[in-house]
Amino acid sequence: MMSCFTFLILCSLFVSQCHGGCAEVDSQTEAVAGEGFLLGCISCKRREEVSARATVDWHFKPLEEDEFRHIFHYDHPSATVLHQDFSDRLSWLGTLDEDVQIGAVYIQNVTFNDSGTYRCTFHRTLLLALQPEHVVVEKEVELTVVAVANRELTAIISEIVMYVLIVVLQLWLIIVMVYCYKKIWNEHEAREERKAVRAEELLLQSKEDFCDGVMAD
C-alpha cells in the first residue's frame, strides 16, 4: 500500500512539473527490513517565479559512527550512486528537471545496516537578473529499520472509529427497521379496523333496509 508520504511526493512531482506550488513535507523515519523505503527531502524556493538550478547530495552516517558517507549525487539529468553499500539499491525519485525542489531517493531491499542518519543537501543557484545567488539547504532524516512495521496511532484510532461507526450505523439501521415495521403494522391494524367498522356499518344498514321492507309489506 502506498504510504501517505509517497503519495504526497508523487503529487508534488506532478505539481512541480506544472510549475505550481511547493509544500515541504517531512520524511517518514521507520523502514521495514526487506522492503523498499522512500527517503523524502523537499526544499521549496523562496520565490517561485525565479528560475533556478540545483543539485542534490545525500550522505549517510551509520549508527555508532561519527563520519558521514557520500552515497548519492543528482545533477540533472545524471543520478549517481557513490557508495558500494547502496549499489543497485538507490534510485532517484525527485524532480526530473534542473530546478530541483524534491530531492527524494528510494532505497530498495532495506537492511538493518541502513539504520542511521541521512543528510540531504541542496545546492541551489537562483538565476536573479542582477547576480546569481547561491543557497545551501540541509535536512536530516533519522531512519530506524524494524522487522515488522509498527502501526501508527492515527491508523489505530481511525480503525477504531471506523468500527464504532459501523456498529452505530447497524444499530441505527435496526432501529429504523423496527420503527418502520411498527408503523406499517399500525397502519395495517388501523386499516383492518376501518374495514371491520365499515363491514359492521354495512351489515346494520342491510338489516335496517330489510326491516323497512318487511314493515312496508
C-alpha positions in Angstrom: 0.0 0.0 0.0 1.3 3.4 -0.9 2.3 5.5 2.1 1.0 9.0 2.7 4.4 10.5 2.2 4.9 8.6 -1.1 1.5 9.9 -2.3 2.5 13.4 -1.4 5.8 13.1 -3.1 4.2 11.9 -6.3 1.6 14.7 -6.1 4.4 17.3 -5.5 6.3 15.9 -8.6 3.2 16.4 -10.7 2.6 19.9 -9.3 6.3 20.9 -9.8 6.1 19.8 -13.4 3.1 22.1 -13.8 5.0 25.0 -12.3 2.6 25.1 -9.4 3.1 25.5 -5.7 5.5 23.6 -3.4 4.9 22.1 0.0 7.6 20.9 2.3 6.7 17.5 3.9 8.9 15.7 6.4 10.1 12.2 5.5 9.0 9.1 7.3 11.5 7.7 9.7 10.7 4.0 10.0 11.5 1.4 7.4 10.8 -2.4 7.3 13.7 -4.8 6.6 13.4 -6.4 3.2 11.1 -3.8 1.8 11.6 -0.5 0.0 11.7 2.9 1.6 11.3 6.5 0.3 13.8 8.9 1.8 12.0 12.2 1.4 13.6 15.6 1.1 11.8 18.7 -0.2 13.2 22.3 -0.4 10.9 24.9 -1.8 12.2 28.0 -3.4 11.5 31.3 -1.7 10.4 32.9 -4.9 8.6 30.5 -7.3 8.8 32.9 -10.2 12.7 33.0 -10.2 14.4 30.4 -12.3 17.0 28.2 -10.5 19.3 25.3 -10.9 20.0 22.8 -8.1 22.0 19.7 -7.4 21.2 17.3 -4.5 23.6 15.2 -2.4 22.8 12.5 0.0 25.1 11.5 2.9 24.7 8.6 5.3 26.1 8.1 8.8 25.5 4.6 10.2 24.6 4.0 13.9 27.6 4.3 16.3 29.7 6.0 13.6 30.9 9.6 13.5 31.6 10.2 9.8 29.1 10.7 7.0 29.5 8.8 3.8 28.7 10.5 0.5 26.2 8.0 -1.1 24.4 9.8 -3.9 24.6 12.8 -6.2 22.0 14.2 -8.6 22.9 16.8 -11.2 20.2 16.7 -13.9 19.9 14.5 -15.8 22.6 12.4 -14.1 21.9 10.4 -10.9 25.0 8.7 -9.5 25.2 6.2 -6.6 28.6 6.9 -4.9 28.8 4.1 -2.3 29.0 0.4 -2.8 26.7 -0.4 0.1 23.9 1.2 -1.9 24.9 0.0 -5.3 21.8 -1.1 -7.4 19.6 -0.2 -4.4 19.3 3.6 -4.6 17.3 5.4 -7.2 16.3 9.0 -7.8 12.6 9.8 -7.2 12.8 13.6 -7.2 12.3 16.4 -9.6 13.3 15.5 -13.2 14.5 18.9 -14.0 17.4 21.3 -13.3 15.1 23.3 -11.0 15.1 20.6 -8.3 12.8 21.1 -5.3 12.1 17.5 -4.5 15.2 15.5 -3.7 13.7 12.2 -2.7 15.6 8.9 -3.2 14.2 5.3 -3.0 16.1 2.5 -1.1 15.3 -1.0 -2.3 15.6 -4.1 -0.1 16.3 -2.2 3.2 18.6 -3.9 5.7 19.2 -3.3 9.4 22.6 -1.8 8.4 20.6 1.1 6.7 19.6 2.5 10.1 21.2 5.8 10.9 21.2 9.5 9.9 20.7 10.6 6.3 21.6 14.1 5.3 20.1 15.7 2.2 21.8 18.8 0.8 20.5 21.2 -1.8 23.0 23.4 -3.7 20.7 25.9 -5.4 21.6 28.8 -7.7 18.9 31.4 -8.1 19.2 32.9 -11.5 18.5 36.5 -10.5 18.6 39.3 -13.0 21.4 41.3 -11.4 23.5 38.5 -9.9 23.0 34.8 -9.3 22.5 33.8 -5.6 23.8 30.5 -4.2 21.8 28.9 -1.4 22.6 25.7 0.5 19.8 23.8 2.3 20.4 20.8 4.5 17.9 18.4 6.0 18.4 15.2 8.0 16.3 12.1 8.4 16.9 9.7 11.4 16.0 6.3 9.9 15.1 3.3 12.0 14.8 -0.2 10.4 12.5 -2.6 12.1 11.5 -6.2 11.4 7.8 -5.5 11.4 6.0 -2.3 10.7 4.6 -0.5 13.8 1.1 0.7 13.3 0.7 4.4 13.8 -1.5 5.7 16.5 -3.6 7.7 14.0 -4.2 4.5 12.0 -5.3 2.6 15.1 -7.6 5.4 16.1 -9.1 5.6 12.6 -9.7 1.9 12.6 -11.4 2.0 16.0 -13.6 5.0 14.9 -14.5 3.1 11.7 -15.7 0.0 13.7 -17.6 2.2 16.1 -19.3 3.9 13.2 -20.2 0.5 11.6 -21.7 -0.6 14.9 -23.6 2.6 15.4 -24.9 2.6 11.8 -26.0 -1.1 12.2 -27.9 -0.2 15.4 -29.4 2.8 13.7 -30.5 0.6 10.8 -32.1 -1.9 13.2 -33.9 0.9 15.0 -35.2 2.4 11.7 -36.3 -1.1 10.5 -38.2 -1.7 13.8 -39.8 1.7 13.6 -40.8 1.2 10.0 -42.2 -2.3 10.8 -44.3 -0.9 13.7 -45.5 1.9 11.6 -46.6 -0.4 8.8 -48.2 -2.8 11.3 -50.1 0.0 13.0 -51.3 1.2 9.6 -52.3 -2.3 8.7 -54.2 -2.7 12.1 -55.9 0.7 11.5 -56.9 -0.3 8.0 -58.3 -3.7 9.2 -60.2 -1.9 11.9 -61.7 0.6 9.5 -62.7 -2.4 7.3 -64.4 -4.1 10.2 -66.2 -0.9 11.2 -67.3 -0.4 7.6 -68.5 -4.0 7.3 -70.4 -3.6 10.6 -72.0 -0.4 9.3 -73.0 -2.2 6.0 -74.4 -5.1 8.0 -76.5 -2.8 10.1 -77.6 -0.8 7.1 -78.7 -4.0 5.3 -80.7 -5.1 8.4 -82.4 -1.7 8.6 -83.2 -2.0 4.9 -84.6 -5.5 5.4 -86.7 -4.4 8.3 -88.1 -1.4 6.4 -89.0 -3.7 3.5 -90.9 -6.1 5.8 -92.8 -3.3 7.5 -93.7 -1.8 4.2 -95.3 -5.1 3.1 
